[in-house]
């Protein structure tokens, strides 16, 4: 296939999943406790045990679920309750064609993280990943699924990465901002080892990471709360990036690939500068580090970024003017379909406005070649 534009961060959300996904796929012993769609007075909802999650099938005007903004599907005039466009191959491909997108990288739902029972959560992740592999097979040159990776157990996370490889899934989603065990802890070594061994890129996707935001209750719709929630969400990967670098994970595993998904890029040059400055000052305190176990790095943090990290954005005028600091090979464009932040169905116009003045070679890398090479499309 002749790829021209690849969206490196799109989505499959709970509301678009087949309502029988878990009831059909988890072992019989787990079905009563697994997520299911139940008809309520408010319409069909996902339910897991005693918890009601989010609505199923897409509802018009449900802006609160998207931070006070309309879904791209509603803006684009194609939202029909009960019609699962993002998970119906023909409809998803039609939406991609409308937007000029040749291939899509699809990050999965966040809600299953809410399952308190770790064993049930693992079963549900496995069932989702199996379904995802089958869905991608319906258009393998255009649909790139991002499997779910557990965040509460490094050994379990490593095993799921190896399972993604067995299923033929090209990459995995890891909610790095929600981990309770810090990513700089050496306990995460099994995950980094599995990712390097399999070649599976680990997508650090947004989700959580806000200290003051409230997600429910009477103040959830407060404009101040919503503004913080939406405007600051892309900056939450600063700790995760610093952790995976300063812990030495990228040094020990040069085959480890990390994607900062939906984070934007304009903030990254400053953080790279700050990390490099910290590293130089650490080197100046050689005696202190000798007593405290030494540094895990052999080169400045920005060099690890330029070797092993990628970042995605939708619109980022500031970031595209700092490509000399980031490296054009580290950046990937995305439409964020079908979310409220998405440029769909006006991505062509958004690209032309955002990429004004960007050289043709850099434009081709960011819009297509980086993602094509990272995810092995066209092989």
Kinemage of the C-alpha trace (Angstrom):
@kinemage 1
@onewidth
@group {chain A} dominant
@subgroup {mainchain}
@vectorlist {calphas} color= white
{ca unk a 1} P 0.000 0.000 0.000
{ca unk a 2} L 1.178 3.520 -0.775
{ca unk a 3} L 1.043 5.267 2.611
{ca unk a 4} L 0.885 9.059 2.696
{ca unk a 5} L -0.793 9.888 6.022
{ca unk a 6} L -0.867 7.661 9.110
{ca unk a 7} L -2.674 8.717 12.257
{ca unk a 8} L -0.481 7.519 15.123
{ca unk a 9} L -3.037 8.015 17.902
{ca unk a 10} L -6.713 7.182 17.373
{ca unk a 11} L -9.127 5.312 19.616
{ca unk a 12} L -11.443 2.461 20.376
{ca unk a 13} L -13.573 3.411 23.387
{ca unk a 14} L -15.921 1.381 25.564
{ca unk a 15} L -19.016 2.867 23.971
{ca unk a 16} L -18.020 1.426 20.580
{ca unk a 17} L -17.097 -2.098 21.661
{ca unk a 18} L -19.319 -5.088 20.766
{ca unk a 19} L -21.681 -5.453 23.709
{ca unk a 20} L -20.905 -9.183 23.988
{ca unk a 21} L -17.105 -8.820 23.833
{ca unk a 22} L -16.393 -10.039 27.365
{ca unk a 23} L -19.446 -12.231 27.810
{ca unk a 24} L -18.441 -14.099 24.673
{ca unk a 25} L -14.693 -14.311 25.275
{ca unk a 26} L -13.861 -14.683 28.971
{ca unk a 27} L -13.881 -18.213 30.449
{ca unk a 28} L -17.299 -19.296 31.740
{ca unk a 29} L -16.204 -19.038 35.368
{ca unk a 30} L -15.634 -15.292 34.957
{ca unk a 31} L -18.678 -14.276 32.882
{ca unk a 32} L -20.981 -13.312 35.739
{ca unk a 33} L -18.375 -10.838 37.018
{ca unk a 34} L -17.134 -9.607 33.625
{ca unk a 35} L -18.330 -6.349 32.005
{ca unk a 36} L -21.679 -6.484 30.225
{ca unk a 37} L -24.115 -4.032 28.624
{ca unk a 38} L -27.328 -3.540 30.608
{ca unk a 39} L -30.413 -1.545 29.625
{ca unk a 40} L -31.109 1.200 32.178
{ca unk a 41} L -33.558 4.090 32.454
{ca unk a 42} L -30.800 6.251 30.921
{ca unk a 43} L -30.195 3.863 28.036
{ca unk a 44} L -27.682 1.020 27.593
{ca unk a 45} L -24.676 1.163 29.931
{ca unk a 46} L -21.597 -0.910 30.601
{ca unk a 47} L -21.861 -2.561 34.008
{ca unk a 48} L -19.232 -4.538 35.909
{ca unk a 49} L -20.347 -6.047 39.195
{ca unk a 50} L -21.984 -3.247 41.185
{ca unk a 51} L -20.301 -0.508 39.140
{ca unk a 52} L -21.967 1.327 36.265
{ca unk a 53} L -19.353 2.628 33.856
{ca unk a 54} L -20.171 4.598 30.717
{ca unk a 55} L -22.933 4.469 28.121
{ca unk a 56} L -22.829 2.077 25.197
{ca unk a 57} L -23.474 2.868 21.547
{ca unk a 58} L -22.830 6.627 21.460
{ca unk a 59} L -25.231 9.322 22.655
{ca unk a 60} L -25.715 12.704 21.012
{ca unk a 61} L -25.078 15.655 23.264
{ca unk a 62} L -23.069 13.630 25.813
{ca unk a 63} L -20.407 16.344 25.946
{ca unk a 64} L -19.678 15.920 29.638
{ca unk a 65} L -17.964 12.609 28.953
{ca unk a 66} L -15.563 14.409 26.640
{ca unk a 67} L -14.704 17.376 28.814
{ca unk a 68} L -17.533 19.675 27.727
{ca unk a 69} L -16.933 19.198 23.993
{ca unk a 70} L -18.767 17.275 21.286
{ca unk a 71} L -17.437 14.017 19.883
{ca unk a 72} L -15.862 14.320 16.454
{ca unk a 73} L -18.490 11.911 15.101
{ca unk a 74} L -21.241 14.274 16.206
{ca unk a 75} L -19.463 17.304 14.739
{ca unk a 76} L -19.004 15.359 11.517
{ca unk a 77} L -22.693 14.501 11.270
{ca unk a 78} L -22.365 10.699 11.457
{ca unk a 79} L -23.109 9.898 15.098
{ca unk a 80} L -25.989 7.414 15.259
{ca unk a 81} L -26.755 5.810 18.624
{ca unk a 82} L -26.205 2.066 18.431
{ca unk a 83} L -24.065 2.277 15.276
{ca unk a 84} L -20.529 1.243 16.223
{ca unk a 85} L -18.624 3.153 13.530
{ca unk a 86} L -15.158 2.919 15.124
{ca unk a 87} L -15.357 -0.890 15.407
{ca unk a 88} L -17.224 -1.648 12.176
{ca unk a 89} L -14.468 -2.128 9.617
{ca unk a 90} L -16.274 -0.696 6.590
{ca unk a 91} L -17.480 2.385 8.501
{ca unk a 92} L -14.121 3.070 10.155
{ca unk a 93} L -12.331 2.799 6.808
{ca unk a 94} L -14.926 5.113 5.247
{ca unk a 95} L -14.250 7.688 7.969
{ca unk a 96} L -10.520 7.354 7.369
{ca unk a 97} L -11.013 7.825 3.617
{ca unk a 98} L -13.126 10.913 4.261
{ca unk a 99} L -10.249 12.338 6.300
{ca unk a 100} L -7.436 11.319 3.951
{ca unk a 101} L -5.899 8.863 6.448
{ca unk a 102} L -4.337 5.668 5.071
{ca unk a 103} L -3.690 3.823 8.348
{ca unk a 104} L -4.645 4.269 11.991
{ca unk a 105} L -3.042 3.310 15.316
{ca unk a 106} L -5.948 2.576 17.685
{ca unk a 107} L -5.472 2.939 21.454
{ca unk a 108} L -7.913 1.013 23.608
{ca unk a 109} L -10.395 1.789 26.382
{ca unk a 110} L -9.300 3.034 29.795
{ca unk a 111} L -12.348 1.952 31.782
{ca unk a 112} L -11.310 -1.719 32.384
{ca unk a 113} L -8.583 -0.302 34.631
{ca unk a 114} L -11.393 0.297 37.139
{ca unk a 115} L -11.819 -3.433 37.737
{ca unk a 116} L -10.542 -3.851 41.291
{ca unk a 117} L -9.854 -7.595 41.113
{ca unk a 118} L -6.438 -8.029 39.479
{ca unk a 119} L -7.200 -11.556 38.254
{ca unk a 120} L -10.473 -10.471 36.624
{ca unk a 121} L -8.740 -7.467 35.104
{ca unk a 122} L -6.081 -9.703 33.556
{ca unk a 123} L -8.773 -11.973 32.081
{ca unk a 124} L -10.585 -8.949 30.632
{ca unk a 125} L -7.389 -7.483 29.162
{ca unk a 126} L -6.610 -10.811 27.524
{ca unk a 127} L -10.125 -11.070 26.032
{ca unk a 128} L -9.938 -7.516 24.677
{ca unk a 129} L -6.550 -8.122 23.098
{ca unk a 130} L -7.793 -11.287 21.411
{ca unk a 131} L -10.792 -9.417 20.003
{ca unk a 132} L -8.524 -6.558 18.884
{ca unk a 133} L -6.245 -8.916 16.951
{ca unk a 134} L -9.238 -10.280 15.062
{ca unk a 135} L -10.585 -6.795 14.317
{ca unk a 136} L -7.237 -5.664 12.894
{ca unk a 137} L -7.118 -8.736 10.660
{ca unk a 138} L -10.170 -7.359 8.839
{ca unk a 139} L -7.885 -4.686 7.290
{ca unk a 140} L -4.309 -5.482 8.378
{ca unk a 141} L -2.625 -2.905 6.150
{ca unk a 142} L -4.756 -0.089 7.599
{ca unk a 143} L -5.742 -0.999 11.175
{ca unk a 144} L -3.012 -1.101 13.844
{ca unk a 145} L -4.411 -2.095 17.225
{ca unk a 146} L -2.791 -1.116 20.516
{ca unk a 147} L -3.213 -3.895 23.061
{ca unk a 148} L -3.891 -3.314 26.752
{ca unk a 149} L -0.992 -3.801 29.202
{ca unk a 150} L -1.630 -4.102 32.983
{ca unk a 151} L -0.059 -1.382 35.140
{ca unk a 152} L -0.213 -2.964 38.598
{ca unk a 153} L 2.112 -5.959 38.234
{ca unk a 154} L 5.386 -5.854 36.255
{ca unk a 155} L 5.454 -9.628 35.691
{ca unk a 156} L 1.843 -9.620 34.492
{ca unk a 157} L 2.609 -6.655 32.228
{ca unk a 158} L 5.604 -8.470 30.738
{ca unk a 159} L 3.534 -11.581 30.062
{ca unk a 160} L 0.845 -9.532 28.295
{ca unk a 161} L 3.484 -7.887 26.081
{ca unk a 162} L 4.634 -11.352 25.009
{ca unk a 163} L 1.002 -12.298 24.426
{ca unk a 164} L 0.585 -9.264 22.148
{ca unk a 165} L 3.482 -10.566 20.104
{ca unk a 166} L 1.858 -14.002 19.865
{ca unk a 167} L -1.414 -12.416 18.754
{ca unk a 168} L 0.315 -10.347 16.075
{ca unk a 169} L -0.542 -7.021 17.754
{ca unk a 170} L 2.124 -4.440 16.921
{ca unk a 171} L 2.130 -2.241 20.045
{ca unk a 172} L 0.730 -1.912 23.573
{ca unk a 173} L -0.913 0.777 25.697
{ca unk a 174} L 0.405 1.482 29.199
{ca unk a 175} L -1.284 4.116 31.386
{ca unk a 176} L 1.980 5.402 32.815
{ca unk a 177} L 0.453 8.315 34.736
{ca unk a 178} L -1.670 5.915 36.815
{ca unk a 179} L 0.992 3.554 38.100
{ca unk a 180} L 1.327 3.248 41.867
{ca unk a 181} L 4.749 1.589 41.728
{ca unk a 182} L 7.018 4.377 40.339
{ca unk a 183} L 8.347 3.709 36.842
{ca unk a 184} L 11.884 4.463 38.023
{ca unk a 185} L 11.717 1.442 40.350
{ca unk a 186} L 13.831 -1.479 39.150
{ca unk a 187} L 10.836 -3.752 39.755
{ca unk a 188} L 9.636 -2.733 36.267
{ca unk a 189} L 12.636 -4.472 34.652
{ca unk a 190} L 10.542 -7.476 33.457
{ca unk a 191} L 8.340 -5.137 31.381
{ca unk a 192} L 11.265 -3.310 29.774
{ca unk a 193} L 12.959 -6.644 29.087
{ca unk a 194} L 9.838 -8.098 27.434
{ca unk a 195} L 9.307 -4.995 25.297
{ca unk a 196} L 12.922 -5.017 24.100
{ca unk a 197} L 12.841 -8.763 23.473
{ca unk a 198} L 9.616 -8.668 21.423
{ca unk a 199} L 10.192 -5.311 19.712
{ca unk a 200} L 6.739 -4.187 20.873
{ca unk a 201} L 6.681 -0.367 21.312
{ca unk a 202} L 5.131 0.661 24.640
{ca unk a 203} L 2.668 3.524 24.274
{ca unk a 204} L 2.551 5.724 27.386
{ca unk a 205} L -0.960 7.057 26.836
{ca unk a 206} L -2.770 9.801 28.715
{ca unk a 207} L -5.104 8.740 31.493
{ca unk a 208} L -5.143 10.098 35.028
{ca unk a 209} L -2.153 12.066 36.221
{ca unk a 210} L -4.151 15.055 37.493
{ca unk a 211} L -3.730 16.104 41.108
{ca unk a 212} L -6.671 18.505 41.463
{ca unk a 213} L -9.212 17.397 38.835
{ca unk a 214} L -12.489 15.852 40.012
{ca unk a 215} L -14.155 13.378 37.653
{ca unk a 216} L -17.646 13.155 39.122
{ca unk a 217} L -19.979 14.972 41.462
{ca unk a 218} L -21.508 18.479 41.393
{ca unk a 219} L -18.219 20.260 40.654
{ca unk a 220} L -17.130 18.022 37.776
{ca unk a 221} L -18.723 20.390 35.229
{ca unk a 222} L -17.187 23.522 36.777
{ca unk a 223} L -15.437 25.479 34.024
{ca unk a 224} L -12.268 25.733 36.078
{ca unk a 225} L -12.171 21.998 36.709
{ca unk a 226} L -12.914 21.219 33.058
{ca unk a 227} L -10.305 23.684 31.858
{ca unk a 228} L -7.606 22.080 33.994
{ca unk a 229} L -8.709 18.580 32.955
{ca unk a 230} L -8.599 19.305 29.218
{ca unk a 231} L -5.799 21.865 28.901
{ca unk a 232} L -3.251 20.202 31.181
{ca unk a 233} L -3.794 16.566 30.223
{ca unk a 234} L -1.034 16.454 27.615
{ca unk a 235} L 1.672 17.399 30.131
{ca unk a 236} L 1.214 14.402 32.427
{ca unk a 237} L 3.968 12.287 30.865
{ca unk a 238} L 6.832 14.395 32.199
{ca unk a 239} L 7.423 12.081 35.174
{ca unk a 240} L 7.063 8.910 33.094
{ca unk a 241} L 9.595 10.120 30.525
{ca unk a 242} L 12.111 11.220 33.161
{ca unk a 243} L 11.635 7.923 35.021
{ca unk a 244} L 12.262 5.647 32.070
{ca unk a 245} L 15.401 7.646 31.203
{ca unk a 246} L 16.994 8.318 34.610
{ca unk a 247} L 16.249 4.789 35.860
{ca unk a 248} L 18.548 3.528 33.111
{ca unk a 249} L 15.846 1.459 31.375
{ca unk a 250} L 16.694 2.904 27.949
{ca unk a 251} L 20.411 2.510 28.646
{ca unk a 252} L 20.065 -1.163 29.626
{ca unk a 253} L 17.646 -1.996 26.814
{ca unk a 254} L 18.540 -0.091 23.639
{ca unk a 255} L 15.814 -2.059 21.845
{ca unk a 256} L 13.129 -0.648 24.156
{ca unk a 257} L 10.800 1.734 22.282
{ca unk a 258} L 8.573 4.240 24.083
{ca unk a 259} L 5.770 6.299 22.527
{ca unk a 260} L 4.346 9.337 24.337
{ca unk a 261} L 0.830 9.158 22.917
{ca unk a 262} L -1.452 12.198 22.622
{ca unk a 263} L 0.952 14.265 24.698
{ca unk a 264} L 1.735 16.981 22.177
{ca unk a 265} L 5.330 17.997 21.570
{ca unk a 266} L 5.735 21.707 22.361
{ca unk a 267} L 6.637 21.056 26.024
{ca unk a 268} L 9.248 18.399 25.286
{ca unk a 269} L 12.237 20.564 24.275
{ca unk a 270} L 12.218 22.317 27.643
{ca unk a 271} L 11.996 19.042 29.575
{ca unk a 272} L 14.853 17.576 27.533
{ca unk a 273} L 16.921 20.692 28.261
{ca unk a 274} L 16.084 20.466 31.942
{ca unk a 275} L 16.984 16.762 32.112
{ca unk a 276} L 20.269 17.337 30.298
{ca unk a 277} L 21.145 20.155 32.694
{ca unk a 278} L 20.308 17.925 35.665
{ca unk a 279} L 22.485 15.165 34.230
{ca unk a 280} L 25.478 17.531 33.847
{ca unk a 281} L 25.115 18.633 37.448
{ca unk a 282} L 24.819 15.037 38.618
{ca unk a 283} L 28.153 14.336 36.897
{ca unk a 284} L 29.661 17.247 38.777
{ca unk a 285} L 28.703 15.531 42.074
{ca unk a 286} L 30.705 12.412 41.262
{ca unk a 287} L 31.665 11.576 44.835
{ca unk a 288} L 28.067 11.722 46.078
{ca unk a 289} L 26.886 9.382 43.315
{ca unk a 290} L 29.740 6.977 43.977
{ca unk a 291} L 28.443 6.548 47.534
{ca unk a 292} L 24.804 6.245 46.383
{ca unk a 293} L 25.127 3.585 43.712
{ca unk a 294} L 26.200 5.642 40.722
{ca unk a 295} L 24.307 7.007 37.721
{ca unk a 296} L 22.523 4.625 35.385
{ca unk a 297} L 23.209 6.763 32.295
{ca unk a 298} L 26.175 6.920 29.966
{ca unk a 299} L 24.981 9.874 27.908
{ca unk a 300} L 22.672 12.903 28.276
{ca unk a 301} L 18.919 12.166 28.529
{ca unk a 302} L 18.119 13.930 25.254
{ca unk a 303} L 20.244 11.380 23.388
{ca unk a 304} L 18.130 8.527 24.716
{ca unk a 305} L 15.040 10.419 23.614
{ca unk a 306} L 16.502 10.873 20.135
{ca unk a 307} L 17.289 7.146 20.008
{ca unk a 308} L 14.273 5.421 21.576
{ca unk a 309} L 11.296 7.729 22.169
{ca unk a 310} L 8.531 9.028 19.888
{ca unk a 311} L 5.706 11.503 20.627
{ca unk a 312} L 2.379 12.191 18.935
{ca unk a 313} L 0.319 15.363 18.517
{ca unk a 314} L -2.803 16.597 16.726
{ca unk a 315} L -2.156 20.319 16.416
{ca unk a 316} L 0.963 21.853 17.902
{ca unk a 317} L 2.211 25.001 16.186
{ca unk a 318} L 4.875 25.608 18.837
{ca unk a 319} L 6.209 22.060 18.707
{ca unk a 320} L 6.574 21.993 14.933
{ca unk a 321} L 8.753 25.084 15.171
{ca unk a 322} L 11.118 23.276 17.529
{ca unk a 323} L 11.848 20.243 15.367
{ca unk a 324} L 15.556 21.002 15.379
{ca unk a 325} L 15.514 20.360 19.147
{ca unk a 326} L 13.273 17.293 19.000
{ca unk a 327} L 14.363 15.619 15.778
{ca unk a 328} L 11.877 15.166 12.939
{ca unk a 329} L 12.247 11.385 13.255
{ca unk a 330} L 10.828 11.458 16.829
{ca unk a 331} L 7.458 13.023 16.053
{ca unk a 332} L 4.243 11.500 14.667
{ca unk a 333} L 0.997 13.215 13.690
{ca unk a 334} L -2.385 11.906 14.838
{ca unk a 335} L -6.049 12.785 14.334
{ca unk a 336} L -7.330 11.451 17.709
{ca unk a 337} L -10.452 10.019 16.010
{ca unk a 338} L -13.200 9.864 17.265
{ca unk a 339} L -12.495 11.974 20.374
{ca unk a 340} L -13.545 15.546 21.013
{ca unk a 341} L -9.943 16.722 20.537
{ca unk a 342} L -9.867 15.148 17.080
{ca unk a 343} L -9.141 16.980 13.845
{ca unk a 344} L -11.522 14.561 12.064
{ca unk a 345} L -13.114 15.099 9.554
{ca unk a 346} L -11.051 18.221 8.789
{ca unk a 347} L -7.577 16.745 9.171
{ca unk a 348} L -6.395 17.844 5.730
{ca unk a 349} L -7.150 21.459 6.615
{ca unk a 350} L -5.630 21.096 10.088
{ca unk a 351} L -2.456 19.623 8.600
{ca unk a 352} L -2.088 22.437 6.078
{ca unk a 353} L -2.530 25.065 8.788
{ca unk a 354} L -0.239 23.328 11.293
{ca unk a 355} L 2.546 22.334 8.899
{ca unk a 356} L 2.967 25.727 7.241
{ca unk a 357} L 6.686 26.234 6.711
{ca unk a 358} L 7.672 22.679 7.655
{ca unk a 359} L 10.087 21.288 5.018
{ca unk a 360} L 8.738 18.532 2.775
{ca unk a 361} L 11.128 15.885 4.112
{ca unk a 362} L 10.169 16.546 7.740
{ca unk a 363} L 6.504 16.684 6.790
{ca unk a 364} L 6.679 13.251 5.148
{ca unk a 365} L 8.421 11.742 8.166
{ca unk a 366} L 5.951 13.170 10.673
{ca unk a 367} L 2.798 12.412 8.705
{ca unk a 368} L 3.769 8.942 7.546
{ca unk a 369} L 7.270 7.511 7.546
{ca unk a 370} L 7.985 7.508 11.294
{ca unk a 371} L 4.810 5.569 12.110
{ca unk a 372} L 5.166 3.303 9.082
{ca unk a 373} L 8.673 2.287 10.143
{ca unk a 374} L 7.920 2.039 13.885
{ca unk a 375} L 4.908 -0.250 13.389
{ca unk a 376} L 6.251 -2.196 10.426
{ca unk a 377} L 3.528 -1.211 7.986
{ca unk a 378} L 4.092 -2.336 4.433
{ca unk a 379} L 6.288 -5.274 5.406
